[in-house]
Amino acid sequence: MSESTAGQRRKLLGIAIATSLLFAVVVASLAIGGRRDPPALRAAATLLDGAWQFRTGDDPAWGKFAAADTGWETIDLTAVPGSHDGDVGLPDYVAGWLARGHAGYGGYAWYRRAVSIPAGTTAWDILGPTLVEDGYELYWNGEQLGGSGRLGATPRLVGTRPMKFELPADAAGARGVLAIRVYMRPGDGRGADGGGLHTPPLLAPRPVGDALHRAQWQRTVAGYIVDAIEPLAMVGVIGLMVVGARRGGHKAFLVFAGIALALTAERRLNNAIVAWTDLQDLATYSWLASVMWLPTIAAWTLAWNRWCLPAWRSVDWAAAVLGVAGLAGVLMHSDVMKSGSRWASLVLLVVVGVRIAAGGRRQMLAVVTLVTILLAVFGGELLDPLGVPGIWFPFGIGVSRTQYVYAIVIPLLAALVVTRPDGDLART
């Protein structure tokens, strides 16, 4: 038996309310994180931009005050006013070493410069840098104060996040050398301006440094808040699917759609995990990003192939073959095979969508939901040629095109689960 119209309306109202509340949380976080640092705080701090000495290679002695600087070059870390990175929107963005005469270089490099600390009893902190490819250690006169990730013979690299380092008590009134040892993974795909420091560190007295550090974290949280909220909403939709599978039709659709949604949620949440914590290293993150689309696309194909029954075995087999081809492309680093697998999978889902659309107006919600999923999963193939930007910056914080599309997909899919017909739709 189908649910009553009144029951469906109550659930749809609940979906609308939950969507509105989550939207409000995201907007509030973006608004808070996108605020400029208070002028009074920035005036009390010193942005350590300008000329830095730079050298590729690695030698622990390079962090010391008296280290010889013969053969070092000069890199200017002064940002163009109003510049920011193309992902989160972090301010004071500068190009990395790949754009400064070291194209193709991966491995260790050092930055260093002399810094004068004002005299007095005030304690001083170094903030950041907040964007580095990929890991770093920060030194004051040869003493390591901390860093991001673990460097050494087998580096463990994690996402760079706001960090605060306390200078030694005797640094006040002294002139010392601030050195940053950086490691970037060799051979990893980078933009033309990648490599090393992309934002200079800040020198700040305490408690100004504490306040600026909080502001940096608010910006970082805002930059990935959607990657945390949307997976939460996806889990809620999966819950609707589990409840819905106990009665009514489309049980096979719900099973495979739930798997696809769970894989999508895990992939989106990884962005926040890497940005906010050290739980996942960059190597694992990159590997997951390169393979997660394979089972996700396959699961969506198997799901929608079961919206109208009987499911076409040819579609199932084609989805499996394309998944294997895509995996081979990943393992063989073949862009042709990966691209071919994606395009063929897109065509396969379009064929399934045409079959669903043939069901007439009663299938309109299913068709619209499938189309939005295609835009989310195949944005590079469908939206890039149209010139649709990959990232927008509401409130000065980057929100990706995919995140916008999933914000539409999630309530549509929830509504589809709630309003689906009792029986499975059959077409021959």
FIGUMI-125533 format. One record per residue (C-alpha): x, y, z; residue in one letter. Coordinates in steps of 0.001 Angstrom, whole numbers, padded with zeros to 6 digits, always signed. Layout:
N
XYZA...
REM end
This chain:
428
+000000+000000+000000M+001199+003497-000769S+001713+006067+001925E-001111+008540+002319S-000835+011872+000566T-000818+013546+003967A+002101+011392+005092G+004079+012239+001971Q+003401+015937+002487R+004658+015776+006067R+007872+014124+004910K+008332+016621+002101L+007841+019442+004592L+010469+017842+006837G+012883+017647+003900I+012277+021327+003122A+012833+022354+006748I+016017+020266+007098A+017352+021654+003806T+016659+025226+004950S+018368+024700+008310L+021489+023184+006737L+021551+025988+004164F+021421+028547+006992A+024343+026849+008767V+026439+026936+005588V+025638+030582+004832V+026463+031620+008403A+029798+029796+008281S+030686+031323+004906L+029760+034794+006135A+031869+034448+009288I+034831+032852+007555G+034771+035310+004677G+035202+038354+006865R+038485+040189+006469R+040837+040064+009433D+040056+042979+011776P+042236+045919+010662P+043410+046564+014232A+044713+042996+014528L+046462+043058+011164R+048010+046427+012017A+049504+044908+015174A+050946+041979+013217A+053611+041884+010498T+053080+039963+007285L+056458+038435+006497L+056246+038952+002767D+058880+040571+000594G+062244+039051-000228A+063110+035559+001008W+066186+033514+000206Q+065362+030267-001560F+067224+027121-002483R+066228+023698-003729T+067762+020660-002041G+068060+019805+001618D+070580+020462+004358D+069662+020774+008064P+072335+023442+008482A+070403+025831+006239W+068053+026695+009064G+070808+028095+011292K+071551+031782+011765F+075119+031592+010478A+074386+029373+007467A+076165+030521+004312A+073826+031893+001668D+076143+031505-001316T+074208+030221-004301G+070806+031085-002862W+068317+032983-004998E+065757+035576-003932T+062017+034980-004086I+059520+037777-003476D+056538+036573-001453L+054661+039874-001801T+051144+039188-003029A+049169+041308-005442V+046572+043274-003421P+043334+041326-003182G+044877+038070-004394S+043622+034750-003059H+043989+031085-003903D+041565+029544-006370G+040137+026982-003950D+039283+028256-000461V+039916+031966-000983G+042934+032281+001346L+044351+035829+001131P+047914+036953+000303D+048340+034232-002335Y+051601+034022-004306V+052814+031666-007005A+055025+028724-006032G+058451+027693-007249W+057149+025973-010409L+056388+029455-011757A+059694+030880-010528R+062225+029044-012625G+061860+025548-011149H+059219+023983-013394A+058983+020243-012898G+060933+020217-009632Y+059657+018108-006762G+061343+017343-003457G+062923+019493-000749Y+063557+023220-000763A+064298+025864+001868W+063106+029437+002435Y+064829+031746+004911R+064958+035393+005916R+066145+037565+008788A+063450+038817+011160V+063786+041480+013862S+061569+040967+016922I+060584+044121+018842P+061993+044445+022350A+059846+044165+025450G+058115+041581+027584T+055545+040595+024956T+055526+036992+023753A+055577+036529+019982W+054081+033960+017634D+054565+032941+014040I+051293+032133+012248L+051197+029941+009192G+051986+029734+006400P+048420+028598+005682T+048953+027208+002177L+051998+025073+001370V+052650+022281-001123E+052950+019881+000540D+054542+019703+003999G+056870+021954+005971Y+058942+022484+009095E+059513+025933+010601L+062808+026868+012288Y+063995+029821+014347W+067805+030091+014393N+068064+026377+013666G+065550+025322+016348E+062521+023541+014955Q+059291+025077+016247L+056923+022671+014513G+055400+022055+011129G+052811+020332+009012S+053137+016616+008399G+056256+014554+009014R+059325+015117+006861L+062376+012922+006539G+063352+009853+004530A+059696+008792+004153T+057590+011959+004473P+053980+011732+005625R+052232+014708+004091L+048896+016087+005253V+046740+019055+004344G+048089+022420+005448T+045900+024090+008040R+046316+027170+010286P+049112+026665+012801M+050656+028871+015457K+054268+028590+016621F+055610+030222+019790E+058957+031967+019425L+061472+031411+022252P+061220+033835+025175A+064644+035295+024368D+063573+036192+020827A+062173+039584+021943A+064553+042357+021005G+066680+039998+018904A+067305+039521+015212R+067103+035924+014034G+066644+033753+011003V+063262+032273+010229L+063667+029242+007951A+061044+026990+006388I+061914+023542+005073R+059367+022456+002457V+058748+019151+000726Y+056559+018665-002361M+055794+015229-003738R+057675+014687-007010P+055772+013817-010143G+052360+014804-008791D+050078+016759-011117G+050325+020451-010272R+049188+023750-011631G+051709+025950-013387A+052134+028047-010237D+052440+025161-007740G+055263+024278-005374G+056216+025392-001878G+054914+028479-000080L+051798+030167-001410H+051186+032435+001584T+053808+034110+003772P+053714+033624+007545P+052677+036294+010038L+054586+037626+013042L+052168+038633+015794A+052335+039519+019501P+050216+037522+021881R+047164+037709+022233P+046866+039265+018754V+048303+036040+017335G+045611+034019+019107D+042842+036159+017601A+044305+036009+014093L+044750+032256+014450H+041046+031906+015263R+040186+034019+012214A+042366+031781+010037Q+040562+028718+011365W+037161+030294+010725Q+038200+030828+007113R+039474+027266+006804T+036323+025787+008349V+034185+027875+006018A+036217+026707+003044G+035184+023100+003657Y+031947+023406+005603I+029902+022258+002597V+032076+019140+002377D+030965+018290+005911A+027309+019366+005726I+026462+017667+002436E+027693+014208+003531P+025577+014626+006674L+022551+015334+004496A+023413+012374+002264M+023440+010087+005297V+019968+011406+006118G+018761+010483+002625V+020320+007029+003012I+018281+006687+006197G+015146+007484+004198L+016181+004799+001702M+016666+002192+004413V+013221+002936+005847V+011692+003063+002372G+013206-000278+001339A+011100-001994+003977R+007927-001217+002070R+006870-000102-001348G+008640-000589-004657G+012009+000240-006187H+013888-001685-003503K+016768-002559-005837A+016995+001085-006889F+017178+002170-003245L+019935-000338-002478V+022243+000737-005307F+021383+004429-004963A+022214+004187-001248G+025595+002648-002097I+026299+005399-004633A+025278+008078-002151L+027442+006561+000602A+030467+006530-001714L+029757+010130-002703T+029441+011195+000926A+032761+009566+001795E+034471+011262-001135R+033116+014708-000232R+033901+014270+003477L+037515+013427+002643N+038043+017046+001617N+037102+018294+005074A+039062+015537+006824I+042257+016458+004968V+041728+020200+005455A+040918+020063+009163W+042862+017077+010529T+045922+014864+010085D+043833+011676+009994L+044378+011089+006277Q+047635+011718+004424D+047761+013287+000976L+048869+010063-000727A+045753+008259+000517T+043566+011218-000364Y+044933+011382-003911S+044527+007633-004403W+040927+007696-003226L+040176+010688-005457A+041553+008811-008456S+039451+005666-007939V+036288+006620-006012M+034474+007778-009148W+034628+004248-010562L+032369+002429-008063P+030244+005560-007663T+029380+005773-011360I+028802+002015-011513A+026447+002146-008517A+024440+005039-009999W+024158+003156-013303T+022942-000029-011592L+020487+002019-009519A+018839+003934-012354W+018770+000825-014534N+016438-000585-011894R+014092+002384-011694W+012158+000960-014636C+011922-002813-014701L+012993-005152-016030P+016580-003964-015677A+018559-004318-018861W+021346-006846-018376R+023264-005193-021193S+023444-001984-019134V+024726-003877-016092D+027401-005621-018136W+028410-002395-019840A+028724-000652-016456A+030994-003442-015196A+033183-003372-018319V+033509+000419-018174L+034423+000234-014497G+037222-002227-015268V+038402-000044-018158A+038435+003013-015915G+040415+001173-013244L+042911+000043-015872A+043249+003656-016956G+043983+004720-013372V+046564+001972-012846L+048212+002595-016221M+048011+006406-015823H+046178+006527-019148S+044104+009682-019504D+042635+008300-022741V+041254+005197-021008M+039942+007181-018028K+038287+009771-020251S+036847+007083-022527G+035390+005222-019559S+033769+008376-018219R+032260+009434-021551W+030923+005956-022250A+029435+005800-018731S+027766+009164-019338L+026247+007913-022585V+025057+004768-020808L+023276+006797-018126L+021726+009045-020755V+020296+005939-022448V+018833+004868-019106V+017464+008379-018613G+015716+008305-021992V+014084+005028-020976R+012859+006620-017741I+011623+009741-019559A+009530+007529-021817A+007341+006910-018776G+005767+010323-019241G+005035+013153-016797R+004853+010864-013777R+008588+010255-014239Q+009515+013952-014347M+010988+014039-010812L+013106+010961-011519A+014399+012460-014780V+015252+015803-013175V+017026+014032-010304T+019051+011904-012721L+020021+014964-014780V+021310+016811-011709T+023317+013740-010676I+024877+013666-014140L+025845+017338-013782L+027448+016599-010407A+029347+013479-011473V+030234+014578-015011F+030733+018297-014494G+034032+018250-016348G+032434+016720-019412E+029143+018653-019371L+029828+022033-017750L+033460+022824-018546D+032768+023138-022304P+030032+025660-021474L+032499+027807-019537G+030743+027304-016195V+033276+028250-013493P+034478+025391-011318G+034443+027511-008151I+032455+030545-007018W+033397+032763-004073F+030327+033808-002065P+031451+035927+000889F+035018+035493-000431G+035049+031738+000333I+035381+029157-002437G+032377+026898-003055V+032809+024416-005879S+030382+023895-008729R+029950+020282-007640T+028905+021403-004159Q+026212+023650-005620Y+024851+020814-007755V+024786+018357-004858Y+022862+020949-002858A+020141+020443-005483I+020594+016681-005848V+020147+015862-002162I+016642+017288-001588P+015520+016071-005031L+016660+012533-004253L+015026+012688-000826A+011758+013826-002406A+012006+011042-004993L+012432+008435-002242V+009408+009765-000355V+007084+010100-003355T+008106+007046-005383R+005231+004817-006545P+004371+001716-004562D+005190-000710-007321G+008218-000933-009586D+007535+000605-012981L+007747-001874-015815A+008544-001191-019436R+009352-003648-022151T
REM end
